Amino acid sequence: MQAVLKLTESAGSGKLMAVSSKVSDATIYRLSLYHCYVGELLRTGDSGKIRSRQLAEELGIKEESVRRDLSFIGGVGRPGSGYEAQVLFQALQEYLGLSDEYPIVRIGSVQMIEALSVVFPPHSYGVKPVAYYSEIHADAGKMVHGIEVRHIAEIPALNPALGVDVALVACSPGWVSATLAMLSSAGVSGVLLLTPAIRLDKPEGMTITHVRMPCDIKSLACRCQVRRDPNEGE
């Protein structure tokens, strides 16, 4: 990788930050894990110091990887002395280009949107849904958390002033490809896709994180199998 810097604008802050192209996608993902973990500690009142060993043990990551990852954000602590939780959280948030309430859109039936709000309460994780869309015509016009649900076909008219770059998609399988295309036309460049789909027509320039639950369940079942001695019981 080339050691060049690119400037990105921190969401909601209007401030530019330098992100090195030497930082891999895997590192960015781990930094987001640290951000979520530290945020959870702060929400539960644990605002003391955090050590790289703690992050490594809790998240199942090698300690040397944690230290190397945190070296990219710089100025948040010294080796062996730990990191102030609030300082680390803020530094991670700024480096990742997040804000206290990062705007997202959620796409799925009203029933699905409400269920997601139970398992993934946005106010607890620093995101703020600003628009809801459903593929079910009867859902259009309903109010969810003070936001009017619109039909999925209205996605291209998403207001650019909302500043949405990321969408959480949990629509029915038959709507996935069309939804991705409409999101792209609306300027949304990142999608967390919860709907099972084997093949995706990914729009150019769009980044998709696909949670393949059926495949993950099968993989987990395989890893958890109790392998018996073939001679057992004879």
Phi, psi and omega in degrees: 000146178278143180271070178245160179249144172236146180264131175233155181265127178293126185304128174077350184257336182076003181265143177268143178229150181265127179239122182285138177290352177285348180279119183282164176299324180296321178294315178301320180296317180293322177299323177292326175296317179298319180299315180295317182295312180295322177299321179294321177299315181295323180292334180265008175089006179266093186249020180282200181277149178240135178254155181300328179297321179298313178299318182297314182292318183289327186255000178069039181238146179296141183298322180294329177291320178299312181297319180294318180300313183290341179293338181290329183272334171063151172068022182248356180173175179238147179307129177090343182258349179084184184230135173293128187304312183294320180295316180295316180300314181294319180295318178296317182298316180291320181296321182280353178076030182261169175232175180297330178224083183288123185286133176222165170245149177242137184232123181163177178296161178302320179300318180291317180300316181292323178295319179296328180291338178281312183276340181224069180296115188301322183295340180274348186235019172073021176239157183224105175298130181243352178202144177236140177226141179231146176278352181266120184302322183293342179282335184300131180097345178287154180255129176231117180053039177081006180243132178283128178282132179248159178289148186302332180292348180270002181305318181302341180268013179306130183293117180300333182295344179287342176069035183273125174248340188232140177233144172257118187247122178221041179279177178290152186307323183294346182257357188299306184299315180296322180296316179299318180296318180291322177298318179298318180294336179272001178090009178276125187249354180228137182224130167261110187258118180261344182285129177297131177202132182279315180242137181237137171268087186281123177297150180298132178085359180265136176257127183237126169257115187253118175272104183266081187300314179301317180292321180295321179295316180296318179297317180296318179299321179295316182291335183266002181301140174271110182273114183270151174297124182302338180268356184295135177089354178281000000 
